[in-house]
Amino acid sequence: MITSAAATTTTVFLLLLLTTTITSTPILGLDSYLSQQSRFDPHATNDTFLSLSSALKKSLSSTLRPPPTTASLLSLQISSPISVKLVGPSSSFPPSSTSLLHSFLSAAVSSDHFHVITTTGNHRLSVAHSPSIDVSLSSSSLSSQLSDIIKSEISTTPSPLRSNLISIPHASIDSIIKHDFEKEKPLHGVYIYLLNLGAQSKPYAYKYTDTGDSSLGFTKCSGSIWTGKERYMWIDLSAGPVDYGPALSGDGVLPRGEFHPLTALHGRPKSQKALLADMASLIWSAYKVLLVPSLRIPVPFENQLIVQFIHIHGPDKDLKGLDFDKIEKNFMDEVKNGGLLFGDQSLSFKKYDVDMAECSICSFAVSLSITSYTSRYLFDNYTLIVSEYLDSKRLHQTLSESNDEIRRLASLPEEDYGRVLPVYIFDLEVNSILLLDRYHQSVAFKDMVIAVRTKNTQTVSDYSCNGRHVFTQTRELERPLVGSILQSMWGVSPTHLVWSAQHNSTLVDYTWSVGHTPFGPFSELSSLSFIQKDAARRNVLLTSLNYTITSAIDVLESIAAHGGERKLLPHNQLSEFIQRWNLFKYKVDKVVSSLSHLDFEMGLYYLRSSDHDLYAIHSLVYHASQDLEASLVCFEDPPFPWPSFLMSVGIFIGLMYTYSQRDKLFSNKRKQF
């Protein structure tokens, strides 16, 4: 019975996805022709229009196809397929749970546009997105297997001294869920597993490293979520309750109480509807923050990506906590697996050393950027303490203005092409704590990354996790640098930041900042999950697609300013324009469809191929507007209207005569009286 239901939901899901991705009338033979061209010319170096058959060109010029309008370009929408699997006994998820949860999601979910967090202009991109959600119950065997594993781990794990939560390894649960996920192949979209396995004998949470539990100087932040390297994630609603976020003040905290959807099971008993409503809220949050995240910055496509580590240090060079090979390995492992770059892209890392004693501009930049702030602490009485930090924006400005001098000192070669990202690492010979903007070890900018560390090894941060303050290991820069490089090179947003059009600002939410993420203060892992890998390639396509749409709209506005394409273009050019436009629009629709299917390579091919058509359209409109000359048509003077003139004169004379002879004409009538 479960197998039949699963097959039915899969069929419905595929039909829904197919319906949402087809945005234009299909042209017979064109799709197979373009697919063949993508195999012969994967880099789209040739213009496909030039080798089109006459039958396909005739289909492209059909009057049945919609005319060129900006509305057709601004209505593009990417469908994000999501499969939600409810894992738990029937007491946790009765058969009606699927339809009820789907109804909640359908009511709450709406389409929205992709946004860019850091930009000087409009934050909204031209492309929208909407989820396509399928909800189903998992097999009872999966639920039983997971429940047995958790019970076994709880019984064999000793109770910690400083926490009421037993930390069990996430790997034991993840291996089972990953196996179930792999059985779903061929895969369609992202899979979210919601676990509600019932109450256990002791409260528990998941640890994500094998380096032991928390101690007085080290904080291990346990959680209840995990995102895999493949496109699946799981949320254990029975784990916890966990809490993490700003310790003193700030946004984005996950509280211990029952009001956050992630801790819904740990408060007062709730009805099935209320619990499913919380789950719908949790899925919606994961969709917005993880599956369609905001872009940190716009990211244009470049074939060659180069990261330059510029290590500025004193006489005692110490690489402990700054293993460049480890940082490189986090990226190159994904490149080898084909999960971070496009097929014709390359990524390289280069290391350079700069002696602080020989770099006067480096010392000047640090000295200029040091800023003080005050804090009040309660000892015997309130005490005012002055601390220092580095202003990252001032440091960025000084480094930008002194770029040539630093390049000379570091012997940096001139890179002729590609995207080059300099990573400046200041290894300062001071014993005090000196962070960037008070809180950060590394800060990402559009054109560089800046990191700093001192001789101080750790400090207490302004964050807490499960009732304990989080310690920052200030000498360890590998993980902060991985996150900053992701932001600057690929525009990947941290998992706690999202742009809100309703608030017109960036919102902070640390719900998803534990576990498998290189961002935030609560995780210790620097490896990449599918969230970061998909975002890296998606951001490149979204940036290029947004530029393509904007450029095409400029052409249409230029055509409208000249009275329309039929007035601007001669008849022979008009036919080519219509064919080119319909082919361009067809390819843009295929880009959107490829993004919906998470086929980034095919999306890049269609985007590159559409550039040929857009360039040809630009050329047609430009030359037609240049050839357009104002013509003066001379008219002869109209003939003098003699008949009407003579008639008017006659009437005037008659009236004058009647007026002059009025006494004679009316004399007989006067005599009667």
BELVEN-V983690 format. One record per residue. N is the residue number from 1. PHI is phi in whole degrees, 0 to 359 (none if undefined). OMEGA is omega in degrees with one decimal (NA if undefined). NEAR is the number of other C-alpha atoms within 8 Angstrom. Layout:
# BELVEN-V983690
n,phi,omega,near
N,PHI,OMEGA,NEAR
N,PHI,OMEGA,NEAR
This chain:
# BELVEN-V983690
n,phi,omega,near
1,none,179.3,4
2,294,-179.6,6
3,297,178.4,6
4,299,179.5,7
5,295,-179.6,8
6,295,178.7,9
7,295,179.3,8
8,296,-179.5,8
9,295,178.4,10
10,294,178.6,8
11,297,178.1,8
12,298,-178.6,8
13,297,-179.3,11
14,293,177.6,8
15,296,178.5,8
16,296,-179.9,9
17,294,178.7,11
18,296,-179.9,8
19,293,-175.8,7
20,285,-176.5,8
21,266,177.8,11
22,273,-174.4,9
23,247,178.7,6
24,217,179.8,6
25,294,-177.5,6
26,292,177.5,4
27,248,-175.3,9
28,298,176.9,6
29,90,-175.9,7
30,288,-178.0,8
31,295,179.0,8
32,293,177.9,7
33,296,-179.9,8
34,292,176.4,9
35,296,177.0,8
36,294,178.8,8
37,295,179.5,10
38,294,176.5,12
39,281,179.9,7
40,283,-175.3,6
41,225,-173.2,9
42,295,179.4,8
43,267,176.8,7
44,55,178.0,11
45,282,-179.0,6
46,260,177.9,6
47,277,-176.6,10
48,293,-178.4,9
49,296,-175.2,8
50,292,-178.9,5
51,252,176.8,6
52,290,175.5,8
53,286,-179.5,6
54,296,179.8,6
55,292,178.3,6
56,291,177.5,12
57,296,177.7,10
58,295,177.5,8
59,293,180.0,8
60,289,179.7,13
61,267,-178.9,11
62,297,179.1,7
63,285,179.5,5
64,284,-179.3,4
65,280,-176.0,9
66,295,179.7,5
67,290,178.7,4
68,294,177.4,7
69,219,176.0,7
70,291,-179.3,8
71,297,179.9,6
72,292,178.1,8
73,277,-177.7,9
74,275,-179.8,9
75,255,179.8,8
76,291,-175.0,11
77,217,178.6,9
78,271,176.9,13
79,265,-178.8,13
80,254,-178.6,11
81,287,-179.3,14
82,227,174.3,13
83,251,178.2,12
84,260,-179.7,12
85,245,180.0,12
86,269,-175.0,13
87,247,179.4,16
88,165,178.1,15
89,293,-179.0,10
90,296,176.9,7
91,291,178.0,6
92,275,-178.6,9
93,229,175.4,12
94,294,-176.9,7
95,304,-178.8,7
96,283,-176.0,7
97,296,-176.0,9
98,296,-178.8,10
99,292,-179.0,8
100,291,178.0,10
101,295,178.5,13
102,296,178.7,11
103,293,176.4,8
104,298,-179.6,11
105,293,179.2,11
106,295,179.9,8
107,285,-174.7,6
108,270,-171.7,7
109,274,175.9,9
110,219,-179.9,7
111,285,179.6,8
112,208,179.7,7
113,267,169.5,10
114,290,-177.4,14
115,230,174.9,10
116,246,-177.2,14
117,286,-175.0,12
118,259,176.5,7
119,200,-179.7,8
120,270,-177.9,4
121,250,-178.7,4
122,285,-179.6,6
123,282,-173.5,9
124,270,172.9,8
125,273,-176.0,11
126,284,-174.3,11
127,262,178.1,13
128,257,178.1,13
129,216,175.3,13
130,207,-179.4,12
131,277,171.2,12
132,241,-165.4,11
133,252,173.1,11
134,238,-178.5,11
135,244,179.5,12
136,212,175.6,11
137,272,176.9,10
138,280,178.9,10
139,288,179.4,8
140,293,179.5,9
141,293,178.0,6
142,295,178.7,11
143,298,-179.4,13
144,295,-178.4,9
145,295,179.4,8
146,294,-179.6,11
147,297,178.7,9
148,294,-179.7,8
149,296,-178.7,10
150,295,178.6,10
151,299,179.8,10
152,294,-179.7,8
153,294,179.5,9
154,294,-177.2,13
155,289,-177.0,7
156,262,-178.2,6
157,263,179.0,9
158,291,179.5,7
159,289,180.0,7
160,286,-178.4,8
161,277,-171.1,5
162,252,-178.8,4
163,209,176.5,7
164,269,179.7,8
165,260,173.5,11
166,276,-179.3,14
167,268,177.6,11
168,249,-177.6,12
169,292,-179.4,11
170,289,-173.2,10
171,298,-178.5,7
172,295,177.6,8
173,281,-175.2,11
174,295,-179.2,9
175,297,179.6,8
176,289,-179.6,10
177,294,178.5,8
178,297,177.9,9
179,297,177.1,8
180,295,179.0,9
181,297,-178.0,10
182,292,176.9,7
183,287,-178.5,6
184,280,-176.0,7
185,299,2.9,6
186,290,-172.8,4
187,274,178.4,5
188,226,176.3,7
189,85,-175.0,11
190,253,-179.9,9
191,250,177.5,12
192,244,178.8,12
193,261,174.9,12
194,257,-176.1,12
195,259,172.0,12
196,224,-172.0,12
197,266,178.6,12
198,91,-177.7,7
199,290,178.0,5
200,252,-177.0,6
201,292,178.8,6
202,222,175.7,7
203,292,-174.4,11
204,217,172.7,11
205,211,-173.5,15
206,255,172.0,12
207,259,-170.4,14
208,249,175.7,12
209,228,-179.3,8
210,255,-175.3,6
211,266,177.1,4
212,98,-179.1,5
213,270,179.0,7
214,295,176.5,9
215,226,-177.6,6
216,295,-177.6,5
217,252,-178.3,6
218,225,179.8,8
219,248,174.8,13
220,255,-174.3,8
221,267,177.7,11
222,277,-178.6,14
223,216,-177.0,12
224,226,-178.9,12
225,229,176.1,11
226,204,174.2,12
227,245,-174.5,13
228,275,173.3,10
229,287,171.1,8
230,274,-171.9,6
231,276,173.1,11
232,211,174.1,14
233,212,178.0,11
234,225,-178.5,11
235,230,178.7,11
236,264,-178.0,10
237,288,-179.9,13
238,277,-179.5,11
239,287,178.1,12
240,102,8.7,13
241,282,177.1,9
242,252,176.2,15
243,214,177.9,11
244,200,-178.0,14
245,149,177.3,13
246,300,-175.8,12
247,278,-175.3,9
248,260,178.6,6
249,202,-180.0,5
250,140,-177.9,7
251,267,171.1,8
252,88,-177.9,12
253,287,171.1,12
254,259,-172.6,11
255,282,178.8,10
256,284,-175.9,8
257,292,-172.5,8
258,269,-170.9,11
259,274,175.7,7
260,275,-177.4,9
261,302,-178.8,10
262,289,179.8,8
263,246,-174.5,15
264,296,-177.2,12
265,279,-172.1,12
266,255,177.0,10
267,251,177.9,8
268,292,179.8,6
269,303,-179.4,5
270,240,175.8,7
271,289,-179.2,6
272,298,179.5,6
273,295,-179.8,7
274,296,179.7,8
275,292,178.5,11
276,291,175.3,12
277,295,175.9,10
278,295,178.1,11
279,295,176.9,10
280,298,176.8,11
281,296,179.9,9
282,293,178.6,10
283,295,178.9,8
284,297,178.0,11
285,295,178.3,8
286,297,178.6,10
287,297,-176.4,10
288,290,-172.6,10
289,273,-172.2,13
290,256,-170.4,9
291,273,174.6,8
292,229,-174.8,10
293,291,174.1,11
294,291,175.2,13
295,281,176.0,13
296,291,175.1,12
297,215,171.1,13
298,294,-175.0,10
299,232,175.8,10
300,285,-179.4,7
301,282,173.1,7
302,223,-179.9,8
303,289,-175.8,8
304,244,178.5,10
305,245,-176.2,13
306,232,175.5,12
307,253,-179.5,12
308,252,174.6,12
309,278,178.7,12
310,248,-175.0,13
311,269,-179.6,12
312,259,-170.7,13
313,219,177.8,14
314,269,-177.3,11
315,291,-179.3,5
316,265,-178.7,5
317,280,-178.1,6
318,232,-177.5,4
319,261,175.9,6
320,292,-174.9,7
321,86,-180.0,8
322,221,-178.3,9
323,273,-177.9,9
324,296,178.7,7
325,295,178.0,6
326,293,177.8,8
327,297,-179.9,12
328,298,-177.6,9
329,298,178.9,8
330,302,-179.7,12
331,272,-174.3,10
332,291,175.0,9
333,299,179.0,8
334,286,176.8,12
335,297,179.3,10
336,296,179.4,7
337,274,177.7,6
338,72,-175.2,9
339,247,-175.7,9
340,234,-176.6,11
341,250,169.6,10
342,279,-171.8,9
343,301,-176.4,6
344,258,176.3,5
345,263,175.5,10
346,227,-179.9,8
347,229,179.4,9
348,223,179.4,7
349,239,179.7,9
350,229,-175.2,8
351,241,179.5,8
352,223,-179.3,11
353,244,175.6,9
354,228,178.0,12
355,280,-178.9,10
356,301,-178.3,11
357,292,-179.4,6
358,266,-177.2,6
359,253,-179.3,11
360,294,-179.5,8
361,291,177.4,9
362,291,177.6,11
363,297,178.6,9
364,296,-179.2,8
365,297,179.4,11
366,292,-179.0,10
367,297,-179.8,7
368,292,-173.2,8
369,268,-178.5,11
370,290,-179.2,10
371,228,-178.2,8
372,251,172.3,8
373,215,-177.2,8
374,245,177.5,8
375,221,178.3,8
376,252,179.3,8
377,238,179.6,8
378,262,171.1,7
379,257,170.3,6
380,288,171.8,4
381,213,-179.1,5
382,292,-178.0,8
383,238,179.2,8
384,267,-178.0,8
385,243,178.8,8
386,261,178.6,8
387,234,-178.2,8
388,240,173.5,11
389,209,179.3,14
390,258,175.5,14
391,280,-174.2,11
392,294,-178.9,11
393,291,177.7,6
394,292,177.6,9
395,294,177.7,13
396,297,179.4,9
397,296,-179.6,8
398,295,178.7,9
399,294,178.3,11
400,294,-179.2,7
401,289,-177.8,6
402,252,-174.2,9
403,299,-177.9,8
404,297,-179.7,6
405,294,179.5,8
406,292,177.4,12
407,298,179.1,10
408,292,-179.3,8
409,293,-179.1,9
410,273,-177.9,10
411,56,179.4,7
412,283,178.3,8
413,284,175.4,5
414,278,177.5,4
415,270,-173.7,6
416,288,-177.5,4
417,210,-179.1,5
418,95,178.3,10
419,260,-177.5,8
420,250,179.3,9
421,243,174.7,13
422,283,178.6,11
423,243,-178.0,12
424,270,-179.2,12
425,241,-179.8,12
426,266,177.3,11
427,258,-168.8,11
428,270,-179.6,10
429,269,176.9,8
430,231,-175.6,7
431,265,-178.5,7
432,276,176.9,7
433,281,-179.4,9
434,217,-179.8,11
435,254,177.4,12
436,273,179.4,15
437,54,175.1,9
438,78,-169.2,9
439,237,-165.0,7
440,250,171.6,8
441,275,-178.5,12
442,215,-179.6,13
443,231,-179.0,11
444,262,172.0,11
445,241,-177.7,9
446,295,-174.0,7
447,244,-179.8,7
448,193,172.6,11
449,236,179.1,15
450,237,177.4,14
451,229,-178.3,14
452,213,171.6,13
453,209,179.2,15
454,237,178.3,15
455,288,178.5,10
456,294,-172.7,11
457,266,-178.9,8
458,202,177.1,9
459,209,176.6,9
460,275,-178.7,8
461,277,177.7,10
462,270,-179.1,9
463,239,176.7,12
464,226,178.8,13
465,218,179.0,15
466,53,174.5,10
467,84,-179.7,7
468,236,175.5,7
469,294,178.9,12
470,271,177.9,14
471,268,175.7,11
472,261,176.3,9
473,275,-167.7,8
474,290,178.4,12
475,275,-177.0,13
476,264,-173.8,9
477,248,-174.8,13
478,300,-176.6,13
479,294,176.4,13
480,302,-179.9,11
481,289,176.5,11
482,300,179.4,12
483,295,-179.0,12
484,291,177.5,12
485,295,176.2,11
486,300,-179.5,11
487,291,-173.9,15
488,280,-175.9,17
489,274,-175.8,9
490,240,178.5,12
491,69,-179.4,14
492,283,-179.3,15
493,281,172.6,11
494,300,-175.2,9
495,286,175.9,13
496,244,-179.4,14
497,239,175.5,11
498,208,179.1,14
499,276,179.4,12
500,244,177.6,9
501,291,180.0,6
502,293,179.7,4
503,268,-176.5,6
504,55,179.6,7
505,199,178.9,7
506,272,178.0,10
507,263,-179.3,9
508,246,179.0,9
509,212,-175.6,10
510,269,-177.7,14
511,304,-173.0,9
512,258,-174.8,9
513,259,171.7,13
514,245,175.9,15
515,84,-170.0,15
516,270,177.4,14
517,207,176.6,14
518,273,-176.8,14
519,248,172.5,12
520,85,-176.4,12
521,274,-170.9,8
522,257,-179.2,12
523,247,177.5,13
524,249,-175.4,9
525,269,177.2,11
526,248,177.0,12
527,285,-174.1,8
528,258,172.3,14
529,264,179.1,12
530,296,178.7,12
531,299,-179.0,11
532,288,-177.5,9
533,293,177.9,12
534,292,-179.3,10
535,296,-178.3,11
536,299,-179.0,14
537,281,178.6,13
538,298,-177.7,10
539,298,178.0,14
540,296,-179.9,13
541,293,-180.0,13
542,296,178.5,9
543,296,-179.7,11
544,292,179.4,11
545,295,177.8,9
546,297,177.2,11
547,295,179.2,8
548,298,180.0,9
549,296,179.7,11
550,298,179.0,9
551,294,178.5,8
552,294,177.4,9
553,295,176.8,10
554,299,178.2,8
555,296,-179.6,11
556,296,177.7,11
557,292,176.1,8
558,294,177.3,8
559,295,179.5,12
560,296,179.2,9
561,293,178.5,7
562,262,175.7,10
563,96,179.7,9
564,103,-175.3,9
565,293,-177.7,10
566,286,175.5,9
567,271,-176.1,8
568,279,-170.8,13
569,260,171.7,11
570,296,-172.9,9
571,298,-178.6,7
572,291,177.5,6
573,282,179.1,9
574,297,179.7,11
575,297,178.8,9
576,294,178.4,8
577,300,-179.2,10
578,296,178.8,10
579,295,179.4,11
580,298,-177.6,14
581,295,-179.6,12
582,295,176.6,11
583,291,177.2,12
584,298,-179.8,11
585,295,178.3,8
586,297,-180.0,9
587,291,177.5,12
588,297,176.0,11
589,297,177.8,12
590,290,174.5,10
591,297,179.3,13
592,297,178.5,13
593,296,178.8,13
594,294,176.6,12
595,295,177.4,12
596,295,178.7,12
597,271,-178.9,10
598,59,176.3,7
599,261,-172.1,9
600,289,180.0,12
601,295,179.0,8
602,292,176.2,10
603,298,178.0,15
604,294,178.7,10
605,299,-178.5,12
606,295,178.8,13
607,292,176.9,14
608,295,-179.3,10
609,295,179.5,14
610,292,178.5,12
611,297,177.4,9
612,298,-179.4,9
613,292,179.4,14
614,295,178.3,12
615,295,178.5,8
616,296,177.6,9
617,296,176.3,12
618,303,-177.9,9
619,294,179.2,8
620,300,-178.0,11
621,293,-178.8,12
622,295,-178.3,8
623,293,178.3,8
624,294,178.6,11
625,291,177.5,9
626,288,-178.7,7
627,279,-177.6,6
628,288,-180.0,7
629,240,176.9,5
630,287,180.0,4
631,251,-179.2,4
632,254,179.9,4
633,259,-177.0,4
634,269,178.5,4
635,249,173.4,4
636,285,176.9,4
637,297,-179.6,4
638,294,179.7,4
639,294,-178.4,4
640,291,-177.2,4
641,282,-177.5,6
642,300,-177.5,6
643,302,-179.1,6
644,294,178.9,7
645,294,-179.3,8
646,295,178.1,8
647,296,179.3,8
648,296,178.4,8
649,295,179.7,8
650,297,179.2,8
651,296,-179.6,8
652,293,179.3,8
653,296,179.2,8
654,298,179.1,8
655,293,179.2,8
656,294,178.9,8
657,295,-179.7,8
658,297,180.0,8
659,292,-178.7,7
660,288,-178.4,7
661,256,-175.2,8
662,293,-178.9,8
663,292,180.0,7
664,288,-175.9,7
665,290,-176.3,7
666,251,-177.9,8
667,292,-178.1,8
668,298,-179.0,8
669,288,178.4,7
670,290,-178.8,7
671,294,179.0,6
672,295,-179.8,5
673,251,NA,4
